[in-house]
Amino acid sequence: MYQFELAADSHEIDAYFERNDRDDIDQIAYPIVAIAPNQPVIGVVRIYEVEPGVWYGGRLGTHVDYRKG
């Protein structure tokens, strides 16, 4: 079981990787953050268009309280 925890800043995230987790897709991706009123962040994902009208998502993260299954 994994626990979702918000990083304090990007340096904290980078500490999990040998260098960082950035890639070429980051240059074209749009981050989406899901929030609920009076709640912390409940989910994150990045989306990017691979060709006109075709979008992919990746790096999905969901707070454990909002997962099903």
Secondary structure, 3 states (H helix, E strand, C coil): CCCCCCCCCHHHHHCCCCCCCCCHHHHCCEEEEEECCCCCEEEEEEEEEEECCEEEEEEEEECHHHCCC
